[in-house]
Amino acid sequence: MDIKDIKQNLTSGIGGAVAGAIVLAIVGFNWGGWVTGSSAGEMAQTAVVDRLVPICVGQFEMDKDKAAKLAAMKKVDSWTRGDFVIEQGWATMPGSKEADSDIARDCADKIAA
């Protein structure tokens, strides 16, 4: 085997490895369920919010003045309703000291609906 054959085999091998890696990445991300770290973080945040919004709605339901507060919430602009929910304490989860704005915003949408 001379140097020309080695270069040709090496070039073919590297080209095949690169092509295989590209195909593997395409298949993995499109059909294999692979996600990037940022996508995984967004999916996790969405799952947490989806699980905690019913607790927020439940805390609203236990409020003795819920009818008056619901009427007051419906009078404020839709983009500030999450702040209203935070002020009422409904979006502060048991055991937490602070409310989550994502939970508050989705909770306000559920309550207003």
C-alpha positions as CSV (number, residue, x, y, z in Angstrom):
1,M,0.0,0.0,0.0
2,D,1.5,3.3,-1.0
3,I,0.9,6.8,0.4
4,K,-1.7,7.6,-2.2
5,D,-3.9,4.7,-1.2
6,I,-3.6,5.6,2.5
7,K,-4.6,9.2,1.8
8,Q,-7.6,8.0,-0.3
9,N,-8.7,5.6,2.4
10,L,-8.2,8.1,5.2
11,T,-10.2,10.7,3.2
12,S,-13.0,8.3,2.6
13,G,-13.1,7.2,6.2
14,I,-13.2,10.7,7.5
15,G,-15.9,11.7,5.0
16,G,-18.0,8.6,6.0
17,A,-17.6,9.5,9.7
18,V,-18.7,13.1,9.1
19,A,-21.7,12.0,7.0
20,G,-22.7,9.4,9.6
21,A,-22.5,12.0,12.4
22,I,-24.7,14.4,10.4
23,V,-27.3,11.7,9.7
24,L,-27.2,10.6,13.3
25,A,-27.8,14.1,14.6
26,I,-30.7,14.7,12.1
27,V,-32.4,11.4,13.1
28,G,-31.8,12.0,16.8
29,F,-33.2,15.5,16.9
30,N,-36.1,14.9,14.6
31,W,-37.3,11.4,15.5
32,G,-35.2,10.3,18.4
33,G,-36.5,12.7,21.0
34,W,-33.2,14.6,21.5
35,V,-33.5,18.2,22.7
36,T,-31.0,20.9,23.5
37,G,-30.4,22.0,27.1
38,S,-32.4,25.2,26.7
39,S,-35.4,23.3,25.2
40,A,-35.2,20.8,28.1
41,G,-35.2,23.7,30.6
42,E,-38.2,25.3,28.9
43,M,-40.1,22.0,28.9
44,A,-39.3,21.5,32.6
45,Q,-40.5,25.0,33.5
46,T,-43.7,24.5,31.6
47,A,-44.3,21.2,33.4
48,V,-43.8,22.7,36.8
49,V,-46.1,25.6,36.0
50,D,-48.8,23.2,34.7
51,R,-48.6,21.3,38.0
52,L,-48.7,24.3,40.3
53,V,-51.4,26.4,38.6
54,P,-54.2,24.2,40.1
55,I,-52.8,24.9,43.5
56,C,-53.0,28.7,42.8
57,V,-56.6,28.3,41.6
58,G,-57.4,26.3,44.7
59,Q,-56.0,29.1,46.9
60,F,-58.2,31.5,45.1
61,E,-61.2,29.3,45.6
62,M,-60.5,29.2,49.4
63,D,-60.4,33.1,49.6
64,K,-63.4,34.3,51.5
65,D,-63.6,37.5,49.3
66,K,-63.1,35.6,46.0
67,A,-66.2,37.1,44.3
68,A,-65.1,40.7,45.0
69,K,-61.5,40.0,44.2
70,L,-62.5,38.3,40.9
71,A,-64.5,41.3,39.9
72,A,-61.6,43.6,40.8
73,M,-59.1,41.4,38.9
74,K,-61.3,41.5,35.8
75,K,-61.2,45.3,35.9
76,V,-57.4,45.5,35.6
77,D,-55.6,45.1,32.3
78,S,-55.0,41.5,31.3
79,W,-51.2,41.9,31.3
80,T,-51.2,43.0,34.9
81,R,-53.5,40.3,36.2
82,G,-50.6,38.1,37.2
83,D,-49.4,40.9,39.5
84,F,-52.9,41.1,41.0
85,V,-52.7,37.3,41.7
86,I,-49.3,37.7,43.3
87,E,-50.6,40.6,45.5
88,Q,-53.4,38.4,46.8
89,G,-50.9,35.6,47.7
90,W,-52.6,33.0,45.6
91,A,-49.4,32.3,43.5
92,T,-47.2,31.8,46.5
93,M,-47.0,28.0,46.9
94,P,-47.2,26.4,50.3
95,G,-43.7,26.4,51.8
96,S,-42.5,29.2,49.5
97,K,-41.7,32.8,50.4
98,E,-42.1,34.2,47.0
99,A,-44.6,33.8,44.2
100,D,-43.7,32.7,40.7
101,S,-44.8,35.2,37.9
102,D,-45.3,32.4,35.4
103,I,-47.7,30.6,37.8
104,A,-49.4,33.9,38.6
105,R,-50.0,34.7,34.9
106,D,-51.4,31.3,34.0
107,C,-53.4,31.2,37.3
108,A,-55.0,34.6,36.4
109,D,-56.0,33.3,33.0
110,K,-57.6,30.2,34.6
111,I,-59.5,32.2,37.2
112,A,-60.7,34.8,34.7
113,A,-62.0,32.2,32.3
